[in-house]
């Protein structure tokens, strides 16, 4: 366990699709790897929607994840600058200080809103793989239980 958790944020404009899927998979990875005390997960958007997109709730339910109780939220620049990693979904309007130590990853994912179920499933699966790969990297920073 680290003294201060590693902060990871998943961000898009509406916080109603890709960033919600990313957050859910990150929570699952964190639990699966036993890193609950080591990693803090944030999510938000610059202009949050009223609710998570229904098509996103549907395809995540197919993979055993319930997003029906999630609410998109606004995220501040200060919150993001407190993170070690920020993954944007390709639509972010964020402006972080170029001098900050935040490792920003732009995943450039297609927007699932208004897309057919098969395409949303492809986006979901890509997100799941990207989150797993990110956690492979982050896990290397977590000291072992020596």
Backbone as a chain_set.jsonl record, in Angstrom:
{"seq": "XXXXXXXXXXXXXXXXXXXXXXXXXXXXXXXXXXXXXXXXXXXXXXXXXXXXXXXXXXXXXXXXXXXXXXXXXXXXXXXXXXXXXXXXXXXXXXXXXXXXXXXXXXXXXXXXXXXXXXXXXXXXXXXXXXXXXXXXXXXXXXXXXX", "coords": {"N": [[0.833, -1.188, 0.0], [0.508, 2.189, -0.837], [1.513, 5.391, 0.552], [0.088, 7.625, -0.306], [-2.677, 7.448, -2.367], [-2.524, 6.55, -5.853], [-3.806, 8.667, -8.207], [-6.261, 8.443, -10.681], [-7.941, 9.602, -13.507], [-10.839, 9.555, -15.578], [-12.101, 11.064, -18.34], [-14.484, 12.904, -20.233], [-16.435, 15.031, -22.402], [-19.294, 14.958, -21.849], [-19.439, 13.025, -19.842], [-20.975, 10.727, -19.915], [-20.792, 8.38, -21.279], [-18.239, 7.021, -22.664], [-16.293, 7.719, -20.657], [-17.638, 6.9, -18.385], [-17.86, 4.135, -18.83], [-15.133, 3.509, -18.827], [-14.433, 4.197, -16.19], [-15.955, 2.343, -14.728], [-14.769, -0.082, -15.559], [-12.204, 0.41, -14.609], [-12.663, 0.458, -11.86], [-13.346, -2.202, -11.515], [-10.953, -3.485, -12.293], [-9.232, -2.451, -10.33], [-10.293, -3.615, -8.01], [-10.073, -6.359, -8.671], [-7.318, -6.657, -8.752], [-6.621, -6.124, -6.186], [-6.068, -3.509, -5.336], [-7.389, -1.487, -3.996], [-6.743, 0.302, -1.893], [-4.653, 1.616, -2.989], [-5.151, 2.966, -5.356], [-6.981, 5.676, -6.508], [-9.948, 6.559, -8.12], [-11.264, 8.841, -10.404], [-13.907, 10.51, -12.149], [-15.429, 12.502, -14.69], [-16.891, 15.291, -16.455], [-16.572, 18.057, -18.765], [-18.823, 19.378, -19.597], [-21.257, 18.067, -18.279], [-23.726, 15.548, -19.016], [-27.264, 14.923, -18.473], [-27.781, 12.294, -17.746], [-26.392, 8.951, -17.834], [-25.811, 7.554, -21.02], [-28.388, 5.586, -22.442], [-27.823, 3.415, -24.197], [-25.243, 2.814, -23.494], [-25.548, 1.983, -20.841], [-26.96, -0.339, -21.404], [-25.119, -1.992, -22.956], [-23.069, -2.282, -21.125], [-24.324, -3.63, -19.08], [-24.609, -6.092, -20.301], [-22.067, -7.045, -19.966], [-21.931, -7.516, -17.315], [-21.881, -5.241, -15.688], [-23.362, -2.669, -13.897], [-24.521, 0.391, -14.689], [-26.657, 1.967, -14.205], [-27.224, 3.507, -11.976], [-25.472, 5.582, -12.018], [-24.392, 8.989, -12.219], [-23.621, 11.562, -14.392], [-20.987, 13.931, -13.826], [-19.496, 17.129, -13.148], [-16.074, 17.89, -13.63], [-13.224, 19.34, -12.164], [-10.447, 21.427, -13.16], [-8.514, 21.563, -11.179], [-8.964, 19.155, -9.782], [-8.154, 17.355, -11.769], [-5.481, 18.075, -12.118], [-4.459, 17.081, -9.805], [-4.085, 14.481, -10.247], [-2.227, 11.51, -11.165], [-2.523, 10.2, -13.546], [-4.479, 10.914, -16.408], [-7.023, 9.984, -18.447], [-8.341, 10.874, -21.432], [-11.158, 10.854, -23.613], [-11.098, 11.545, -26.229], [-12.545, 13.719, -26.756], [-12.208, 15.791, -25.114], [-12.267, 18.992, -23.555], [-10.45, 19.98, -21.92], [-7.996, 21.936, -20.205], [-5.041, 21.564, -19.106], [-2.282, 22.568, -17.087], [0.658, 22.847, -18.838], [3.042, 22.392, -17.599], [2.499, 20.637, -15.626], [2.708, 17.481, -13.855], [1.07, 15.508, -14.782], [0.214, 12.55, -16.393], [-1.109, 12.437, -19.374], [-3.417, 10.742, -21.308], [-4.769, 10.481, -24.411], [-7.334, 8.771, -25.588], [-8.878, 8.82, -27.854], [-11.458, 7.766, -28.653], [-14.405, 6.616, -30.354], [-17.585, 8.264, -30.134], [-20.18, 6.841, -28.331], [-22.818, 7.662, -28.255], [-25.902, 7.681, -29.87], [-25.173, 5.663, -31.576], [-25.182, 2.396, -33.128], [-25.872, -0.74, -31.427], [-23.904, -2.794, -31.858], [-21.609, -1.332, -32.585], [-21.242, 0.164, -30.251], [-20.649, -1.894, -28.518], [-18.141, -2.633, -29.539], [-16.661, -0.331, -28.917], [-16.882, -0.44, -26.132], [-15.445, -2.826, -25.604], [-12.9, -2.096, -26.498], [-12.331, -0.075, -24.673], [-12.306, -1.584, -22.278], [-10.002, -3.139, -22.739], [-8.035, -1.123, -22.927], [-8.138, 0.032, -20.382], [-7.32, -2.136, -18.81], [-4.673, -2.434, -19.76], [-3.617, 0.04, -18.939], [-3.789, -0.278, -16.168], [-1.972, -2.36, -15.896], [0.395, -0.933, -16.27], [0.247, 0.979, -14.154], [0.208, -0.666, -11.92], [2.831, -1.449, -11.723], [3.979, 0.656, -10.427], [3.126, 0.497, -7.855], [4.226, -0.27, -4.706], [5.361, -3.465, -3.582], [4.118, -5.842, -1.106], [6.257, -5.933, 0.889]], "CA": [[0.0, 0.0, 0.0], [1.236, 3.453, -0.887], [1.059, 6.381, 1.527], [-0.922, 8.414, -1.002], [-3.134, 6.683, -3.527], [-2.318, 7.031, -7.207], [-5.109, 9.154, -8.697], [-6.485, 8.235, -12.105], [-9.221, 10.174, -13.916], [-11.363, 9.243, -16.904], [-12.804, 12.304, -18.604], [-14.956, 13.32, -21.548], [-17.25, 16.236, -22.275], [-20.578, 14.722, -21.188], [-19.302, 12.047, -18.758], [-22.195, 9.93, -20.012], [-20.569, 7.202, -22.089], [-16.894, 6.425, -22.63], [-15.627, 7.884, -19.363], [-18.356, 6.064, -17.413], [-17.428, 2.753, -19.06], [-13.742, 3.433, -18.366], [-14.435, 4.233, -14.727], [-16.469, 1.056, -14.239], [-13.733, -1.103, -15.763], [-11.097, 0.713, -13.701], [-13.074, -0.015, -10.527], [-13.258, -3.667, -11.535], [-9.522, -3.837, -12.296], [-8.674, -2.112, -9.014], [-10.73, -4.649, -7.069], [-9.512, -7.648, -9.098], [-5.882, -6.664, -8.455], [-6.426, -5.83, -4.771], [-5.416, -2.205, -5.24], [-8.367, -0.512, -3.52], [-6.1, 1.313, -1.053], [-3.532, 2.209, -3.716], [-5.576, 3.722, -6.533], [-8.227, 6.438, -6.416], [-10.478, 6.761, -9.464], [-12.158, 9.983, -10.582], [-14.472, 10.674, -13.481], [-16.22, 13.702, -14.833], [-16.932, 15.913, -17.766], [-16.521, 19.516, -18.784], [-20.225, 19.772, -19.712], [-21.913, 16.778, -18.036], [-25.099, 15.289, -19.45], [-28.231, 14.676, -17.399], [-27.726, 10.887, -17.349], [-25.563, 8.063, -18.66], [-26.527, 7.146, -22.227], [-29.071, 4.295, -22.295], [-27.137, 2.372, -24.948], [-24.058, 2.48, -22.691], [-26.052, 1.174, -19.724], [-27.339, -1.637, -21.958], [-23.977, -2.845, -23.317], [-22.297, -2.593, -19.919], [-25.091, -4.663, -18.381], [-24.255, -7.35, -20.973], [-20.761, -7.462, -19.446], [-22.032, -7.67, -15.864], [-21.634, -3.974, -15.003], [-24.58, -1.863, -13.819], [-24.266, 1.84, -14.646], [-27.945, 2.652, -14.152], [-27.289, 4.44, -10.848], [-24.407, 6.586, -12.157], [-24.799, 10.314, -12.665], [-22.503, 12.373, -14.888], [-20.621, 15.037, -12.943], [-18.481, 18.07, -13.633], [-14.769, 17.695, -13.004], [-12.475, 20.608, -12.21], [-9.042, 21.378, -13.553], [-7.742, 21.271, -9.964], [-9.051, 17.71, -9.542], [-7.339, 16.668, -12.765], [-4.067, 18.341, -11.867], [-4.05, 16.303, -8.636], [-3.97, 13.087, -10.688], [-1.012, 11.051, -11.835], [-2.936, 9.809, -14.9], [-5.782, 11.348, -16.892], [-7.364, 9.44, -19.762], [-9.432, 11.561, -22.097], [-11.792, 9.938, -24.552], [-11.001, 12.072, -27.58], [-13.473, 14.844, -26.915], [-12.023, 16.643, -23.955], [-11.973, 20.413, -23.728], [-9.664, 20.319, -20.734], [-6.75, 22.658, -20.393], [-4.174, 21.379, -17.949], [-1.006, 23.263, -17.139], [1.652, 22.052, -19.563], [4.139, 22.091, -16.688], [2.064, 19.675, -14.608], [3.281, 16.141, -13.968], [0.004, 14.577, -15.101], [0.394, 11.734, -17.59], [-2.383, 12.526, -20.077], [-3.595, 9.791, -22.402], [-5.972, 10.719, -25.196], [-7.672, 7.483, -26.191], [-9.504, 9.087, -29.155], [-12.497, 6.759, -28.879], [-15.645, 7.082, -30.98], [-18.671, 8.569, -29.209], [-21.227, 5.826, -28.465], [-24.157, 8.258, -28.278], [-26.542, 7.632, -31.174], [-24.538, 4.616, -32.374], [-25.851, 1.102, -32.968], [-25.374, -1.587, -30.325], [-22.658, -3.496, -32.189], [-20.5, -0.372, -32.517], [-21.032, 0.487, -28.839], [-19.938, -3.054, -27.946], [-16.735, -2.524, -29.951], [-16.073, 0.743, -28.1], [-16.798, -0.996, -24.772], [-14.357, -3.802, -25.542], [-11.642, -1.355, -26.61], [-12.135, 0.583, -23.375], [-11.912, -2.614, -21.308], [-8.602, -3.493, -23.009], [-7.173, 0.026, -22.607], [-8.089, 0.159, -18.916], [-6.475, -3.232, -18.316], [-3.279, -2.097, -20.075], [-3.225, 1.143, -18.06], [-3.579, -0.841, -14.837], [-0.697, -3.09, -15.938], [1.435, 0.081, -16.056], [0.13, 1.575, -12.829], [0.534, -1.684, -10.92], [4.278, -1.463, -11.581], [4.354, 1.746, -9.517], [2.651, 0.187, -6.501], [5.208, -1.101, -4.018], [4.885, -4.769, -3.121], [3.922, -5.984, 0.335], [7.512, -6.491, 1.427]], "C": [[0.87, 1.241, 0.0], [0.699, 4.387, 0.183], [-0.069, 7.226, 0.944], [-1.375, 7.624, -2.213], [-2.757, 7.355, -4.849], [-3.696, 7.433, -7.724], [-5.164, 9.033, -10.216], [-7.859, 8.802, -12.44], [-9.551, 9.762, -15.345], [-12.36, 10.341, -17.24], [-13.281, 12.388, -20.052], [-15.922, 14.482, -21.343], [-18.506, 15.962, -21.449], [-20.499, 13.798, -19.97], [-20.52, 11.115, -18.725], [-22.008, 8.642, -20.799], [-19.201, 6.599, -21.856], [-16.22, 6.55, -21.277], [-16.332, 7.078, -18.274], [-17.966, 4.596, -17.58], [-16.005, 2.555, -18.536], [-13.656, 3.367, -16.852], [-14.899, 2.898, -14.157], [-15.432, -0.047, -14.417], [-12.527, -0.853, -14.857], [-11.429, 0.241, -12.287], [-12.965, -1.537, -10.448], [-11.807, -4.135, -11.509], [-8.896, -3.587, -10.927], [-9.039, -3.19, -7.997], [-10.087, -6.004, -7.404], [-8.033, -7.778, -8.708], [-5.581, -6.361, -6.987], [-5.756, -4.496, -4.521], [-6.337, -1.106, -4.717], [-7.736, 0.607, -2.703], [-5.036, 2.103, -1.805], [-3.935, 3.116, -4.871], [-6.924, 4.38, -6.274], [-8.672, 6.764, -7.838], [-11.463, 7.924, -9.462], [-12.747, 9.927, -11.99], [-15.274, 11.954, -13.502], [-16.155, 14.225, -16.247], [-16.872, 17.421, -17.651], [-17.926, 20.104, -18.93], [-21.079, 18.515, -19.528], [-23.363, 16.729, -18.53], [-25.987, 15.071, -18.23], [-28.12, 13.251, -16.866], [-26.784, 10.121, -18.267], [-26.418, 7.614, -19.845], [-27.126, 5.747, -22.049], [-28.358, 3.158, -23.01], [-25.875, 1.91, -24.196], [-24.467, 1.612, -21.501], [-26.351, -0.244, -20.223], [-26.124, -2.523, -22.26], [-23.101, -3.164, -22.107], [-23.004, -3.667, -19.099], [-24.786, -6.039, -18.987], [-22.938, -7.918, -20.442], [-20.748, -7.502, -17.915], [-21.776, -6.416, -15.058], [-22.909, -3.135, -15.054], [-24.218, -0.394, -13.666], [-25.55, 2.64, -14.447], [-28.046, 3.666, -13.007], [-26.22, 5.531, -10.921], [-24.977, 7.897, -12.68], [-23.575, 11.065, -13.175], [-22.249, 13.563, -13.966], [-19.569, 15.916, -13.614], [-17.174, 17.768, -12.898], [-13.969, 18.987, -13.179], [-11.037, 20.366, -12.666], [-8.18, 21.025, -12.341], [-7.783, 19.783, -9.64], [-8.135, 16.959, -10.495], [-5.853, 16.87, -12.529], [-3.552, 17.612, -10.628], [-3.833, 14.828, -8.994], [-2.587, 12.782, -11.247], [-1.317, 10.71, -13.298], [-4.312, 10.397, -15.199], [-5.958, 10.75, -18.289], [-8.55, 10.224, -20.298], [-9.916, 10.663, -23.231], [-11.75, 10.427, -25.997], [-11.876, 13.283, -27.808], [-13.256, 15.897, -25.842], [-11.746, 18.093, -24.351], [-11.125, 20.905, -22.558], [-8.399, 21.07, -21.109], [-5.941, 22.529, -19.11], [-2.878, 22.139, -18.171], [0.027, 22.354, -17.8], [2.817, 21.65, -18.662], [3.755, 21.054, -15.637], [2.682, 18.308, -14.882], [2.238, 15.093, -14.323], [0.322, 13.866, -16.418], [-0.96, 11.673, -18.292], [-2.39, 11.565, -21.258], [-4.873, 10.16, -23.147], [-6.269, 9.447, -25.974], [-8.418, 7.629, -27.51], [-10.528, 8.016, -29.543], [-13.727, 7.388, -29.527], [-16.71, 7.303, -29.909], [-19.789, 7.542, -29.394], [-22.635, 6.403, -28.598], [-24.707, 8.249, -29.704], [-25.989, 6.567, -32.108], [-25.254, 3.297, -32.141], [-25.139, 0.238, -31.931], [-24.058, -2.276, -30.655], [-21.459, -2.562, -32.111], [-20.213, 0.002, -31.063], [-20.319, -0.666, -28.142], [-18.456, -3.025, -28.305], [-16.014, -1.466, -29.119], [-15.872, 0.24, -26.674], [-15.595, -1.937, -24.65], [-12.992, -3.128, -25.659], [-11.32, -0.654, -25.291], [-11.66, -0.428, -22.336], [-10.435, -2.979, -21.49], [-7.65, -2.357, -22.635], [-7.04, 0.208, -21.092], [-7.191, -0.923, -18.33], [-4.995, -2.924, -18.565], [-2.781, -0.954, -19.19], [-2.953, 0.618, -16.655], [-2.32, -1.708, -14.789], [0.457, -2.123, -15.672], [1.424, 0.595, -14.623], [0.559, 0.589, -11.752], [2.043, -1.779, -10.696], [4.788, -0.392, -10.619], [3.981, 1.463, -8.057], [3.673, -0.712, -5.836], [4.586, -2.415, -3.543], [4.727, -4.79, -1.617], [5.146, -6.624, 0.972], [7.622, -6.284, 2.91]], "O": [[1.846, 1.331, 0.744], [-0.419, 4.214, 0.668], [-1.058, 7.507, 1.619], [-0.547, 7.176, -3.006], [-2.683, 8.581, -4.936], [-4.638, 6.641, -7.685], [-4.254, 9.454, -10.932], [-8.834, 8.52, -11.743], [-8.673, 9.638, -16.198], [-13.343, 10.536, -16.525], [-12.571, 11.992, -20.976], [-16.189, 14.867, -20.204], [-18.759, 16.651, -20.46], [-21.413, 13.796, -19.146], [-21.024, 10.764, -17.658], [-22.962, 7.883, -20.973], [-19.018, 5.769, -20.966], [-15.632, 5.583, -20.793], [-15.683, 6.618, -17.335], [-17.764, 3.891, -16.592], [-15.709, 1.554, -17.883], [-12.894, 2.574, -16.299], [-14.303, 2.382, -13.212], [-15.238, -0.862, -13.515], [-11.897, -1.801, -14.388], [-10.572, -0.312, -11.597], [-12.541, -2.086, -9.431], [-11.467, -5.072, -10.787], [-8.126, -4.408, -10.427], [-8.193, -3.625, -7.215], [-9.614, -6.706, -6.511], [-7.56, -8.866, -8.378], [-4.417, -6.341, -6.585], [-4.958, -4.364, -3.592], [-6.095, 0.075, -4.966], [-8.16, 1.757, -2.815], [-4.568, 3.135, -1.325], [-3.141, 3.945, -5.315], [-7.884, 3.722, -5.872], [-7.866, 7.195, -8.663], [-12.371, 7.988, -8.634], [-12.147, 9.36, -12.904], [-15.74, 12.432, -12.467], [-15.465, 13.682, -17.111], [-17.092, 17.989, -16.581], [-18.191, 21.203, -18.443], [-21.572, 17.956, -20.507], [-24.104, 17.71, -18.471], [-25.508, 15.041, -17.097], [-28.336, 13.014, -15.677], [-26.429, 10.595, -19.346], [-27.605, 7.328, -19.689], [-26.455, 4.836, -21.565], [-28.292, 2.046, -22.485], [-25.5, 0.74, -24.267], [-23.805, 0.621, -21.193], [-26.036, -1.225, -19.551], [-26.102, -3.688, -21.861], [-22.456, -4.212, -22.073], [-22.353, -4.517, -18.493], [-24.715, -7.034, -18.266], [-22.724, -9.13, -20.468], [-19.684, -7.521, -17.297], [-21.484, -6.5, -13.866], [-23.469, -2.916, -16.128], [-23.676, 0.018, -12.64], [-25.527, 3.869, -14.514], [-28.865, 4.583, -13.065], [-26.078, 6.32, -9.986], [-25.917, 7.913, -13.476], [-22.586, 11.188, -12.452], [-23.182, 14.13, -13.397], [-18.857, 15.488, -14.522], [-17.168, 17.437, -11.712], [-14.039, 19.637, -14.222], [-10.502, 19.261, -12.569], [-7.217, 20.268, -12.467], [-6.764, 19.202, -9.267], [-7.424, 16.039, -10.089], [-5.057, 15.95, -12.717], [-2.342, 17.53, -10.419], [-3.443, 14.028, -8.144], [-1.879, 13.665, -11.731], [-0.478, 10.906, -14.177], [-5.201, 10.38, -14.348], [-5.149, 10.982, -19.188], [-9.625, 10.238, -19.698], [-9.173, 9.823, -23.738], [-12.309, 9.786, -26.887], [-11.944, 13.813, -28.917], [-14.072, 16.807, -25.697], [-11.08, 18.368, -25.349], [-11.094, 22.097, -22.254], [-7.818, 20.867, -22.175], [-6.132, 23.284, -18.157], [-2.438, 22.328, -19.305], [0.239, 21.223, -17.362], [3.503, 20.667, -18.941], [4.599, 20.636, -14.843], [3.12, 18.02, -15.996], [2.499, 13.899, -14.178], [0.654, 14.5, -17.419], [-1.855, 10.945, -17.861], [-1.487, 11.576, -22.095], [-5.953, 10.148, -22.557], [-5.545, 9.09, -26.904], [-8.576, 6.64, -28.225], [-10.461, 7.439, -30.628], [-14.046, 8.55, -29.277], [-16.73, 6.606, -28.895], [-20.296, 7.386, -30.505], [-23.552, 5.694, -29.014], [-24.064, 8.744, -30.63], [-26.297, 6.565, -33.3], [-25.863, 3.092, -31.091], [-23.972, 0.455, -31.605], [-23.173, -2.335, -29.801], [-20.4, -2.957, -31.622], [-19.05, 0.143, -30.685], [-19.478, -0.442, -27.271], [-17.609, -3.355, -27.475], [-14.889, -1.683, -28.67], [-14.821, 0.465, -26.075], [-14.822, -1.844, -23.696], [-12.037, -3.537, -25.0], [-10.171, -0.644, -24.85], [-10.715, -0.158, -21.595], [-9.703, -3.112, -20.51], [-6.576, -2.604, -22.085], [-5.956, 0.503, -20.588], [-6.385, -0.644, -17.442], [-4.161, -3.13, -17.683], [-1.636, -0.981, -18.739], [-1.983, 1.03, -16.02], [-1.667, -1.783, -13.749], [1.388, -2.452, -14.938], [2.461, 0.639, -13.961], [1.206, 0.974, -10.778], [2.488, -2.146, -9.608], [5.881, -0.509, -10.067], [4.474, 2.124, -7.143], [3.962, -1.799, -6.335], [3.42, -2.455, -3.15], [5.151, -3.862, -0.929], [5.073, -7.722, 1.525], [8.612, -6.692, 3.519]]}, "num_chains": 1, "name": "protein.A"}
